[in-house]
């Protein structure tokens, strides 16, 4: 694997020069890496982070402000935003802030998230609701307000080259034990991505998603914190930022509706649900057993957490989540 830092040279092309980007959950972890690399490549960044704990409780303005200070120190432009992505008004405010501060909006990177893992039989209603709200509504709300902004510009005859980059997870697209709430939200985000891509193409907007694997405060006590030094290097959040930076850039305008897995070990396109083996339907339920048996005999097994059909349902270093709040 080639370290992203080893690819940097003086005078390298800046992929996102002048592009205005909102990054949610950007105060720590992967989101911080997104904000820093985007700024390095010339983007003007709204650094959003509620500053809450891993389970979503509490708030703190300082993580977002610290990232803004880092960007300023490198000569970039950024403003802090401490809004809650799951609050519809706060989500609109962060989109408005981008336009007011920098005069336009080119991309939204939906990265914010929380974890409240529990086996299904033990999961509380509050644990379900909190995770669904932050991940699923917290993706919808900023995307909705950005889409409305771009639609109005397009209708006014102005050129639009917009990007939405969402965050799904292998826990959602493949399935991970103990994460029915998180996985359901992440699977929903993958579906949201493909549908929004179809809807927004007419306005000049692409929509893609990342399924990242990284060692952050969100994953350090889920087995990944005990990983080897080699595994930790491969799970450094810096590996996720290059694909997101490229997706935000003008170069990616032909790519939409796709989900990319990204870590220091893999960069791949995840293929969605496809129709497998089929038989002629029947109105007789007593005949159904033989028909299902015949279809399953020819069908591939569901993918495991490694993305391979019939692979393991989980592993000690499974990428359960990502940075953000």
ABEGO torsion letter per residue (X at the ends): XBBAAAABBBGBBBAABGBBBBBBGAABEAAAAAAAAAAAAGBBBBBBBAGBBAAGBEBBAAAAAAAAAAAAAAGBBBBBBABBAABAAAAAAAAAAAAAAAGBBABBBBABBBBBBBBAAABBAAAAAAAAAAAAAAAAAAAAAAAAAAAAAAAAGBBBBBBBBBBBBAAAAAEBBGAAAAAAAAAAAAAAAAAAAAAAAAAGBBBBBBBBBBBBAAAAAAGAAABBAAAAAAABAAAAAAAAAAAABAAAAABBGBBBBBBAABBBBBBBBBBBBBBBBBABAAAAAAAAAAAAAABBBBBBAAGBBGBBABBAABBABBBEX
